[in-house]
Amino acid sequence: MAARLIGGIGALFAIIEVVYILLLVFGADQANRFFTLIKGWAEPLALFFPGLFHTGNGNLDIVINYGLAAVFWLFVTGLIARVVA
């Protein structure tokens, strides 16, 4: 039960990062309340990943950096869930 909860939390964190990536890449209105809510959750969850890679393409930077944060949460929580189980 605890392992499932931990895995679910990791999936939720990754989903938040992916939604933020999509909002940024597709040019969502940054004044929108939903955008602000997701941004408020996604940026702290991204930890040290934003700005890690600079490719010269802003959208690619967003996908790589925030995508790495999503993969990180899935990996770390998956590892913790296995240890707990």
Secondary structure, 3 states (H helix, E strand, C coil): CHHHHHHHHHHHHHHHHHHHHHHHHCCCCCCCHHHHHHHHHHHHHCCCCCCCCCCCCHHHHHHHHHHHHHHHHHHHHHHHHHHHC
